[in-house]
Amino acid sequence: MNKSEVDNLIKTLKDRFAKNMQRHADISWEAVEEKLRAKPKMLSVIGEMESTGGEPDVIGYDKKTEEFIFVDCSHESPAGRRSLCYDRKALDSRKENKPVGNAIEMAAGIGIEILTEQEYRELQELGEFDKKTSSWVKTPAAIRDLGGALFCDRRYNQTFVYHNGAESYYAARGFRGRLKV
């Protein structure tokens, strides 16, 4: 990223941070910005989260690793990360009408981790997300080995977890990611 792109991304993140203090009440923006500017590779990852519609924001701080936790906080599942099946095995199993990719490989390509069910539930405590869309979440191996995958959404003021065949994909289903900086 060039200096102008870095400055624009920092400004976007700072504005989002200030508008959503309930997500990070005990964290100072100055500390976040200092860490971001010291880690340009991580800033590039956050830039990719932003460009795919994730609207990343700080939602916590890991005291053990001394890292800030960024998560996709877009109201709906990130628009640039939808219509994906769950993983490569699922994608390869489709004979017809293959989606453009899969959530696990796209997350790895961006440099983020797909949210677990628990992380997704914690995010829902900070706001209301996926009221019209849904998001794949990291699926336990026992479920994946049987061909399934998990996804979550928010309906009726509740967070729900569901299952589907891992090879399925829908225009309204994407994934949310997490990054420690």
N, C-alpha and C positions, 0 to 999 in steps of 0.2 A: 504494500500500500504506500502511495506517496504521501507527503506531508498534508496536502489538502484533504485527501480521503481520510487520513487518520483524524485530522481536526474535525471534519464533518461527522465522523462516527462518534467521536468523543462527545461532541455537542449533542447529538441525538441521544446517546446513552445518559448524559447528564440531565437533559430535559426529562426523559422518561423516569429517571431515578427520583427527581424532585417531585414529579406528579404522582408518584406511587410510594410515598414514604411508609405506608402500612406494610409494605413488603420487606422493609429493611430499616426499621426505626432506630436501631442502635449502631448503624454503620454510617461513617462519614464519606461523602463523595470524594473528598480530597485523597483519602487513603485508597479508594477504588481506582481513581484516575492515576495515581502514582504507580500502582501495581500494573495497570494496563499499559502505561507508557514504557514500563521496564520490561514488558513481555510482548514485543511486537508480533510474535507468532500467534500468541493467544488472542491478541486484538484482531488479527486476520481471521481467526476462527469465528470470533464474535461478529465480524463483518459479514461472514458467510451466513451465519444464523440470521442476521438482519436482512440480507439480500434475498433470502428464501422466505421471508415473511414471519420470522419467529418473534420479533420484537423482544430480544433478550433483555433481562433485567436481573439485578442482584436480588437474591431471595434469602441469603444467609452467609455465614462465615464459619469455616471449619477451623476451630482453634488448634487442633492437632497439627494440621498441615499448613496453617496460616494462609489459607486460600479463600477467596470470595467465590460464592457459588452463583453462577449465572444459569437461568432457565428461560426457555421460550415462554413469554407471557402474552402472546397474541390472544385476543378474545377467542378466536377459533383456531383449529389446527393450522399450522403454517401453510399458506396457500401454495408455496413453491415446493412443498413436500407431501403432496397428496397423490391419490391414485397409484399407490404402491402396495405390492404384496409385502409379506413380513420379511422374508430373507431369501438368500440365493437358492436354497433347496426348493423353496416354494415357487420361485420364479422359473427355475429349470423344469419343474414338474408341469407347468402349463403348456399345453400343446397348441392352443389357439388363444387369441385375444390377450396376448401378454401385456402387462403394464410396462411402463418405461423403466422401472427399476424396483428396488426393494428397500424397505426402511432401514434394516440393519446396515447394509452396505452404504447407503446414502449418509447415514449418521457417521459412520467411520470415515467416509470421504470428506465430510465437513470437519471432522475432528472432535465430535461430541458423542456422548453416551445417550442412548434412548432411555427415557425415564422408566423406572420400575413402577409397579402398581403403588407401592408405598410413597414414592416421590410424587407421583401423580396426585394421590390423595392429599399430600402435604401442600402441593400447589393449589389445590381447590380450596384450601383453608385461607388462602391469600386473596381470593377473588372468585369470579364465576367464569370458567373457561369451558370451551367445547359445548355450548348450549345448542348448537346446530350441526356440529361436526363431531368426529371422534378421533382418538389418537391411539395407535399401536403402543403397547407398553412391553417392556422386556418380559419374555415368556419363560417360565421355568422349563428346564430340559425335559422333565417327565411329560409335560403337556405337548411340547414341540415334537418330541419323539413319536407321538401318536398322530401328528399331522395338524395339530391345532396351534392357535396363537391367541393372545389376549389383547383386548383394546378397551378403552374407557371413554366415558363421556359424562356430561352433567345434564340430567333431566329431572324435572319435578323437584328442584332444589336439593338433589341428592347426587352423589357420585356413584356411578355404576361401572362394574367390570363385567365384560362379556367374553365369549369365545367365538371363534370363526375358524374356518380352514385357513391355514397360513397362506395359501395361494390366492385367497380372495383379495379383491381390491375395489375400492369405491371412491368416487369423486370427492366425497365428504370425509374420507378417512386419511389422515396423515400420521405424523409423529412429532413429539416434542423432545427436545434435547436438553442436556445439562453439561456444563463445563465448569471446572474449577480453575481459577486464575490466582 
